[in-house]
Amino acid sequence: MSPPPSPLPPLTALSAPDLEWRADDVSDAPYSSVYDDVYFSRHDGRAETTHVFIEGNRLPERFAAWREARPFVIGETGFGTGLNMLCAWMCFEQYASAEARLHLVSTEKYPLPRDALARALAIWPELAAHARPLIDQWPEPLSGVHRLWLSERVTLDLHFGDAAERLTRLDGRVDAWFLDGFSPANNPDMWQAALYEAMATVSRPGASFATFTCAGVVKRGLRAAGFAWRKAPGYGRKREMLCGEIAEPPHDTRRATTPWYTPPEVAPARHVVVIGAGLAGTSVAAALARRGVRVTLLERDHTGAGASGNRQGALYVKLAAETNSQSRVYLAGLLHTRRWLATLDPERRQLWSDCGVLQLAPDAKEAKRQQRFLEHHRLPESVVRGVDQAAASRAAETPLNTSGLAYPQAGWVRPDALCRHLAAHSGITFHQGEARTLERDADDAGWRIALADGTALEADQVVVATAHEAPTLGPLAGLPLQPIRGQLTHLPVPPDAPTLARVVCAGGYVSPALDGVLSLGATFAPGDTDTTPRAADHARNLAEFEATLPAFAEALRAAGATLDPAACEARVSLRAASPDKSPYAGPVPVREAWVDDYAVLGSDARRIPDTPGQHHPGLWISAAHGSRGLASAPLCAEVIASRLCDEPLPLERELADHLHPGRRLIADIIRGNATLSASPVRDEPPTSPNTTETP
């Protein structure tokens, strides 16, 4: 029985493996100097993979027979060069039906650099077409979960870090295991009881495994964890290998301290209505449509009508000086959006630019905070690095007065165009109308959405993505959400005016000009719902712009630009924030049941009932993305679509729990503040800079 996992370890850059390249008549193969072992058989790596892992797990016949709505899930304990996973994908294409989907999950503690990965896979030209999306999307060597889309039907989640530690945090279930890695004799740290226990805990009943080794320590560890094994003929010079199954996985105790977050049972989705066609709604709709789910996108106005209708928005995050769950979610979201956009718009870049972001330190307090951040974190420089005044000026291609942090993979996005692009998926039907009520239908088999025009829509599942208006729908009445008014200033610039090379953020943000217009802003007014443009807000945005970029502002004047509020256009929109400034993404709790089931926490937070949390069947929400929606909404969409479609999540279990819409309700119960009516919106004590959002 696997114990509850320990707290998440610090985010860190992972070390590249020490490689040698040993050439022979057949290939130029990678070799681990540390583990004194090969990455794949020098005799014939593909043939060994097919024999051990593909045939050892009976994948051809299982793929051919697969008729489930959910994907078939393969787990692997050492990604290495990706050869095993690419071979599994090719086998899936050969044998599975056209409607089937495949989900690959693999751990890796020492990820290869991208160029080494490409070199290793170049040994097999016949794999080139399958290797290309893997190489193109190859993530930075940062601990955590990285989701890649290998094809319309095949998803790969790379869990970078120690195999046992990563699998204890996996939120999902596995059908077949590739128990791989360097030999037990050379890498004993991996082949431990904790690994087999973690595998068993996240296995589905009847999950299979195969491994190249017959070492006694492996046989004993597998048996102790509940796997039945048998010997089978090995490949090449290896006389024997192991394969087997686990009939009944052990009870998962990882929810013992948080039973309220136990995910609801889900039935295959036939028709999902997504209410709200901003970035939160369209990204969920597109994620579901990509999985073959029929989606109706319901919107009162038009796609991207609200805060997602901005012509240009900054794709960046402001991370806490010390790691916390909120920062982890936003950083994972930033890198997720970057890969996601590269698959949506890889060449023409009409929807986005990864020009990079400079987060300046305009005062001593922020400079000190950034210095603490650099001292506390050990992140890849390709993700974030400190830059002095001179380096920041070179990066922006304009003189700057301060140092800062550089995010090379961040940039800007066209949210309005992105929403339209996502909504255009062939599996999505757009329906214009205003949702007035949301109720379970008469036979409790689905949901009925009554519209303002007197008509109604019906669906077996519903995703609400209407920002601060979500609590107006009955089942969401107790969810605390606060509207935040933001006004952008659009400043026309002459055709020959200088431009920025990076997005620059300080008290506000400034993006490189798009179609002759600079976007400046945005203001930040919690609780203000007036969408009338204000000259005073233009003046505030322009003043912030000149304070942040005085030399650039002067260069614009010299080129003929008019930095006058009267010459600017405005766009006002309302964002939504939760009290702790993290998004809501997940199933909607039944408030009355939670208040009753967990009332004991109000007198003693250590008396945790074993009652799983009750959720409204088939009701989900994606909201509270604030001013960081470009970094959070696409990842939250994958969290919801993965949960709804019964597949592994793209985040560690702890981070998925951090996003759960019931987290505030549990906090209120513990504090004695929970009632059956809506609780007031109060800001939580700051946990990161995002609690005082800089738009």
N, C-alpha and C positions, 0 to 999 in steps of 0.2 A: 504494500500500500504506500503510495507516494505521499510524503508529507507536504504541507503547504509550502510553496516556494518562499525563499527569503526575499527581502526587499531587492528591487532592481539595482544592479550594480551601476556605477557611474558610466555615462556615455564615454566612449573612448575610441580613438583611432586604433584599428587592428594592424598588427605587424604583417608584412608580406613574408611569405615563406622563403627560406634560403634554398635556392634552386641551382641545380646543375643541369646542363643539357648534354645528354649523352647520345651521340649519333652512332648508328650502325647501318647495316645495309638496308634496313627497313625504314627507320624513322629517326627523327631528332627529338627524343622524348625527354620530358621533365623528370627530374630525380630530386628527392628531398635529401639535402645534406644533413638536416637535423635528425630525421627519422631513418636515414639510411635505407630508403625504400622507394620503389617506383610509384608513380601516380597511376599507371596502368600497365598491363602486361606488354612487355616489349615484343613478345611473340605475336600477339594479335589482340590488342585491347578491346576492340569492338566485339570480337568473337567471345572473349571472356565475359564481357558485360552481358551479352545475350544469353550465354550459358548459365551464368550464376544468378543474375538478377531478373532478367526477363523471363527465362524459362523456369528458374527456381521459384518464382511467384506465380507461374502459370498465367502470365499476362495475356498472351494471344487469345486463349479461350475465354478468359474473364472479360476482356475488352469486347470480344464478339458477342458475349451474352449480356453486356451491360445495358439496362433499360431504365435506370433510375433517373429522376429529374436532377438530382444533385450530381456533382462531378465525382468521378473515381479519384481517390486521393492516394498518392504515393509519398511516403516519407523516406528521407535519406539522412544518414549520419555523417556524411562527409562529401561535400560537393566537388571538391578538387577541381578538375578541368571541366566538369559538367557532362562528361561523356555518358555516364549512366542515364542522366535525365534526358539527354538528346536522343539516346537510343529508345528510351521509354516512349518519348513523344512520337518517334517514327513508327514504333510498334502500334501505338494508339491509332495513328492515321491509317495504318494498313488494315487493322482489324475492327475498330469500333464503328458504330453506326454514325451517320451524319449528324444526329441530334445529340450525341454523347459529348460530355466535357471531361477534361482531365485537369487535375490540380496537383501540382508538384510542390513539395515542401522539403527544403534541404538546409542543413546546418553547415557552417564552415567557420573555423576559428582563425585560419590564416588564408584569407582570400588572395588569389593570384592577382597581380596587376593586370590591367586590361590587355596590354601588349603581350604579356606572357600567356594569357588565356587564348588570345588569337593565334599565337605561335603554336601552342599545344594542339589546338583543334585543327590547324591547317594540315596536320598529318593526314586527315581524311577529307579529301576534296568533296566526297559525296555527302558530307555533313554540312557543307558551306551554307546552304540555304537555311538550314535550321540553326546554325551557329550564329548567323548574322544578327537576328534580333537579340540574342543573348549578349553578344559583344557590344552592340549599340546601346543597350540599356544597362550595361554592367554598372552596379552602384559603387559609390565611394566606400572605402574600407572602414565603415563606421558600425559599431555594434548596434544591433536592432534588427527589425524586419524590413525587408525591401521587396516590394511586389513588382514583378515584371510580367508583361503580356507577350507571350511568345507567339500567339495567334489568336484568332477569334474564339477558339475553343480550349486553349491551353494557357493556364496561368502558372507562374513559378513564384513562390515565396522563398527568398533567401533569408535565413535566420543567421546573421553573422555573430559568432561567439561560440563558447564552449557548447558541445552538443547536448550534454545532459542538462545544463542550465537553461539552454534555449528551449528544449522540449518540455521542461517543467512549466514554461510560460506559454506554450502553444495553446491557442484557443481554437480547437478543431479536432477532428477525428481522422484516423488514417486507416486505409484499407490494405495496404501492402507496404512492407519495409525493405529498403535496401540498406542492410547493415554493413556499411563500408567504412574504410579508413585505413591508415597504415597498420601494419600487422600488430597484433597484441603484444608480441615480444618487443617490438620497437616503440610502440606508443601505448604503454600500459595505462596511462592516465585517462584515456578515453574509455577503455573497455572495463568499466566499473559497474557495480550494482546499480548506482544512481541512473546510469544510462538506460539499462534494461527496464528499471522501474518506471522511468519517465515514458519510455516507449509503450509499455503496457497500459499506463494510465490513459494515454491519448489514442489507444487502438479501438477500432470498432470490433464488436464480437465477430470472431472468425478471421480477423486480420492475419495475413501471412507475413513471413519474413524469409529472406535468403541472405546468406553471407558466404564469403569465400573461405572462411577459416573453420577449422574443427578443434581449435584450442580448448583444453579442458576448462579454463577459466570462463570462456564464453558459454560453453554448454551449461555449466553450473549457474552462471548468472542468468541466462535465459530461463532455465527451469525454475529458479527461485522466483522470478518475476511473473511466472504463469504461462510461459510459452512452452509448447510441446515441440520438440525438435526431432529430426531424423537425419541420418547421414545420406548423402547423395554423391554420385560420382563428381569429382572436381574437374577443373579445366586444365589442360596441358599437363605440367609436371605436378600439379596439386592433385593428389590421389582422391581426396574427399572434401566435401563442403557440407554446410548445414542449411536446411530449410525447415519450415514448420508453420504453426499457427498458434493463436491464442483464442481459445473458445470463449471464455468469459473474462474480459478485462476486469481488473480490481475496481472497487468503488472509488470514485474520484473524490478525495477529501480536500481538494484545493479550494472548495467553496465553504469550508467549515467556518471561516471567520467572516464571510460575506455572502450568506445564503440568499440575500435579497437580489443579488446580481445573477443568480442562476438563470441562464437564457431560457426563454420559452420554447416549447416544442413547436416546430413549424411544419405546416403541410405544404406540398408543392404549390407554388403561386401560379394561378391561372390568369388573373387579371389584377393589376395593381393600379390604383389611382394615386398619382402624386399631386398634392395640392400646393401650388406655388411654382412658378417658372423662372425663378431667379437662379443663381449659380447653385445653391443648395439643392433645389428641386430638379433642375435639368441634369446635374451630374448624377443624382440618384436615378432619374429616369433612364439616362444613357447606360449606366452600370447595369440596370436590370434588363434593358433591351438587349444589351450585348450578351446576356445570359439566356436569351430566348424568351423572356417574360413579356407578355402583352401589357403595354403601359398606356394609360390615358393621363396626359399632363393637363391639369386644370389650372387656369389662371384668370384672374378677374380682368386684367388689362391685356398685356401682350408679353411675350418672352423678354425677360430682363427689364421689366418695367420699374422695379424698385432700385435698391442700392446696387444691384448687379447690372444696371443699365449704364454705368459709367463707360465712357469711351476709352479710358485708360486707367489702370490701377496698378499699384506697386505689389509685386510678389516678393514679400520679405517677412521676416519675423524679428521679434526682439526677445532674445533669450535671457533667462534669469542668470544672475551671477553664479548661483549654486543650482545644480541640477534638480528639477522637480518634475512631476508628471506633466504639468502644463507645458513646460518647455520641450519635453520629450515629444509630446503630441505635435506641437507646432513645427519642430525641426523635422520630424518624420513626415509631416504634411508638406513642408516646403520641398523636400527631396522627392516625395511622391508626385507632387504636382509637376515638378520639373521633368520627370520621366514620362508622366502621363501626357503632358503637352507635346513632348518629342515624338510620341506615337501618334497623336492626333494631327499634328501639323509639322512634320519632320523637315521639310525642305523649304517651302515658300515662306514659312514663319509669318503668316498673315495674322495670326491670333496672338502672338507673343514674341518676346525677345528675352534671351538670357544674357543681357548686357552686363549684369552684375549690379549689386547694391552696395552703397557706402552708407553705413550708419555712423554718423559723426558724433563726437563728444563736445557739444557746444559749451559746456561749463565744467567746473572742477568736479562736481558731484557725479556727472555722467562719466567723465574720464576715469574717476576712481572706480566706478562700478564696472566699466569695461576692463580695467586692469585686473580687478578681482575675477572677472569672467575668464580672462586669458590664463590666470594663475590656477583657476579651479578646473578648467576643462582641458582635455587633450584630444582635440578634434582634428580631423584632416584639414590641412590648409586649403584644400580644394573645396571645403565646405565653409569655413570661416577662419579668418586670420586677422591679427592686428596690423594696422598700417599707420605709420607716422604721417605728419602733415605733408611732407614732400611726396611720399608714395600715394597718399590719398589724392593729392592734386594731380599727379600724373594719371591716376586711374580715371578721374573725372574729366581730365583734359581742360581744367580750369583751376585757377589758384583758389585754395581753400585755407582756412585759418586754423583748423584743428586736426587732430588725429581721429581715428575711428576704427571700426570693424568693417572688413570687406567680406561680402558674401558672393563669391564668384558665380554661383549657380542660380542666384536670384535674378530678378529683372522686373519686367512689366508685362501686363496682359491686357487684351481688349475684352473686358467682361461681357459687354453687350454682344459682340460678335461671337464670343465663345458660347454664350447661352443659346444663340440661334443655331450655331453649328451642332451643339449637343441635341437640341430639340428636333433637328432634322433627321434623326435616326429613323430608319424605315419601320422599326418596331414600336414607335411612339406616335400616338394620335393626340393632337392638340385640341383642347376643348376650352373655349372662352366662356367663363361664367364665374360667379362669386359663390363660394361655399358658405351657407348660412348655418346649417346644422350637420352634425356627424353622429350617426347612431348605428348600433347593431341592427341588422334587419330582423324581421319578425321571427324567423326560424333560427336565428343566431348563427347563420352560416357565413355571414359576411357583413359588409358595411353599406349603409345608405347615406349618400351625401345629397342633402337638399340644397338646391341652388336658388339664388335670388329671383330668377325668372319663373319659379314655380316648377321647374323640371328637377330631375334627380339622376344621379349616377350610382351604380352599384358595383362593388368590387369585393373580392375575398380579402384583399389586404389594402391598406392605405398608408401612405407616407406623407406627413404634414411638414411642409417647408415654407411656412408663411411668416418667418421672422417673428417680430414682436406681437403679431396678430394671432399666433398659434393658440394662446389660452382662450380665445373667444369660442373655440370649438369644445363642446362639453367635456369629453374625456381628458382634455388637457387643461382644464380650468385652474388647477392648482400649480401650474408650472410657472415659476418666477422668470419673467423676461422683461427687460427694460428697453424702451426705444431710445435711440441716440441719434440726434440730428447731426448731419454732416453736410457742409457746403463746400463744393469744389469750385475753384476759380480757373477758368479757361482763358489763358492769355495768348492772343494772336502774336506771332513773331514774323518778321520779314523773311522772305525766302533765303537771303544770304546771311541771316543772323547766325551767330555761333550756336552750337548745341552741346548738350552734355553727353558724355560717353557712358555714364552710369546713372541709375536712379540714386538720388541723394536724399537721405532721411535725417532729420534732427527733431525739431518741434513739429514739423510736418514733413511732407515729401514732395519732391520735384522729379518728374520723369523726363527723359529725353523727349524733345518735341515730336509729336505725331501729326502728320498732315498739316504742319504749320501752326500747331497749337501746343502750348505748354500747359500741363495740368498741375495745378498747385493745390495743396490742402492736406487734409480737409479739416474743417472745424469739428469740434467735439462737444456736443451739448446734451448730456444725459437728461432724459425725461421731456425734452422739447420735441413736439410733433408738428410744428409749423413748417411747412415746406415752401414758404414764400422766400425767394432770394432776398438777401440783405446786403446793402452796400457796406455796412460795418464789417461783415464777414469777409467780403472781398478785401477790404483794407487790412484786416487781420492776416489773411493769407499772404498778401503781398508784402506786409511788414516782416512776416516770418521768412519769406523767400529772400528778401534783401539781407536779413540778418544772417541767414545760413550761407548764402552765396553772393556776397557783396560784389566781388570782381565780375562774376557772371552777369549779375543784374546790370552793372555799369556797361559791360560789353553789349548787352542787348539794347540799352539806351543809345549807345554809339551807333548801333546798326539801324536805329529808327524805331525800335519798339516803344510803345507807350505803356508805362507801368502805372496806369490810372484805373481805379476801380470802375469808372464809367465806361472804359473801353473793354471791359471783361464780360464774359458770359458766365453764368452760374449753372450748376446742377446741384440740387438739394435732394437728399434722400435720407431715409431712416434705416439705420442698422439696428440690430438687436444684440443685447448682451445678457449673459447670466450673471448672478451675483459674484461668482468666482472667476468670471471672464474666460471660462473654457466652454467649448461648444457642447450642445446636447446631440448625441447620435446613438440611437438604439431604440429598444422597445419601450412603450409607454406603460408605466406602472399603474395598477389600480390603486388609487390613492387611499380609498377607504380601507382596503384590505391591508395595505402596508401600515397605516396608522394603528390598526387593530393588532396585526400579527407581530409587530415589533415594538409595541408600547412599552414592554419591559426595559428596553434600552434607555428610556427616559429616567428610570430609577437606578439602573446599573448597566453601563455600556458594555460590561464584560459578560453579561448574561445573554449570550447570543442564541436565539431560537434556531432550530434546525429546519424551519419552514422555508421552502423556496419562495422567492418573490412572485406574486401574482401580477400578470401583465394583461392588458387588453389584447385579446387574440388578434393578431394580424394588424396591429397599429404601431406605427413607427414615427420617429421625428428626427429631422435634421434642422437645427436652429442654433441661435446664439453665436454666430460666427463673427459678429462684430466687424472690426476693420481688418481682420486677417482671413477673410473667407477664401481668398485665392489660395492660401496655404492649407486651410482646414477642410473646406467643403468637399473637394474631390476625394480626400482620404476618408472622410466621414461617410461619403456615398458608398465607398467600397466596404466599410465596416457594416453598414446597413444591408447592402446587397448580399454580402457574404453571409451574414447572420440569417437573412430571410431565405437564402437559397441553400442553407445548411452546408456551408463550406468553411475551411479555415479562415480566420480573420487576418488582416494585414497588419495587426498590431499585437503586442504582447497582451496577455489576459489583463494585467494590471492597468494598462493604458486604455483598453476597451472599457473596463470598469470605471475609469476616471471620466469617460465620456457619457456614462449611463445617465439618462434623464432623471433617475430616482435618487441621485447622489445628494441633492439638496434636501429632499424629503427625509432621508435617513439622518442627515445632520440636524434637521429641525426636530425630529423625534428625540434624538439624544439630548438636545438642548432644552427639550420641553416646550418647543415652539410650534409643534405640528398640530394643525386642526384639519377638519374635513373641508374647509373652504380654502381659497387661494391664500397663500402666505405672501406677505409684503416683500417687495424686492429690496433687499439690503445688500450692499457690497460686503463681501467677505474681507477679512484682514488680508492685506496684500501678500501674495505668495510668489509673485514675479513681476517684472516690469509690465507685463500685459494687463495687470489689474488696474493700471492707469494708462489705458491705451493711448498711444500717440498715433493718430490716424495717418 
